[in-house]
């Protein structure tokens, strides 16, 4: 049964066609899983000081927000999530409706929408879509006097470099040079300047390769940084670990609760995390940096433990990879401060695609490329360099592939559960085989973590306030 608001529109359309003798198009409900991807169309609402705009585009492309603002001489950005939810509640729909009559806003349509014979759009049910004939859609657009504006970038045009790190350096330099020609106020050499590896992290890397290193050596390093020491002790005392008795020192935290490997890698991750500030202008509505880091790190560690022993990578490094997986986000904000806000605005309006597409379209590189390169410059373990670089490539089979595969799997599982952000992607069978895991085992692992979500949130909050 069609929603009442749509039924009324269809009746109006049918009556008008009967009066004019024209053909009558159809609107029907289809199973969302069977709706052809090439027919899917989505809506988003943009706003600025002059008001709101209803944008209609194919789901398979990236909205070029900069192009829209140049064409309209405006400063539009995505409507905040809270206001979007209020608008959806007013219309009684699960998503922003493509049919503009339901919200009364001025409309912009990408011309490619008019090339579709049929359009599949969101309905008021999460498992159903409306399939609309083009004749009906065109009639609706005439009623609202929609403006046609080319604003879509097809995803195949955005060639994200998933597998060739040899090109990373050239792509980063090219991106910075192109921005320099656009009169970025900083000089090129200033823009390229990166902070040195923190002393604590440098000493931990040195400790890692020392076969005689022990608990007291690690405790000595951590205790030279009072805030880091306090954070690790607080971490060990958390309800997540439920350690018996009181944890009074770093050595207690290492020996009685966290273990040598976890403390070493957690200390390194926290040390690096404090090197670059969290950007003030972040994409609205996305999981905070440290919350995402804690969930990914903990899930990577838990999945590692569930793997067969013969395939299992080093637990401490998989945990560190999870903690640092999004470090390139901080690096992008540091290296491209004038343009990072453009990336954030694009990510907000293109939630249906992975942020890497927005980054590559606007900057020519992704957070995975630049984050991995910095890890290499800092002489971090090669496992970490590989994990960060290939985490979006589920088909990577080179050395240390297990670390990258664990990151991909962890992020997809978290996205499926709504804990992390971004579109859910299929997990290839080859990746399950690489890790020696299966969907049932992975589901059990993440369900156990979700049962402790309050404790996980407390850990993330501790980091958020301490870093």
Secondary structure by P-SEA (a helix, b strand, c coil): cccaaaaaaaaaaaaaaaaacbbbbbcccccccccccccbbbbbbbbcccbbbbbbbbcccccaaaaaaaaaccccccccaaaaaaaaaaaccccccccccccccbbbbccccccccbbbbbcccccbbbbbcaaaaaaaaaaabbbbbbccccccccccccccccaaaaaaaaaaaaaaaaccccccccccccccccaaaaaaaaaaacccccaaaaaaaaaacaaaaaaaaaaaaccccccccccccaaaaacccccaaaaaaaaaaaaaaaccccccccccccccaaaaaaaaaaaaaaaaaaccccccccaaaaaaaaaacaaaaaaaaaaccccaaaaaaaaaacccccaaaaaaacccccaaaaaaaaaaaacccaaaaaaaaccccccccccaaaaaaaaaaaaaaaaaacccccbbbbbbaaaaaaacccaaaaaaaaaaaaaaaaaaaaaaaaaaacc
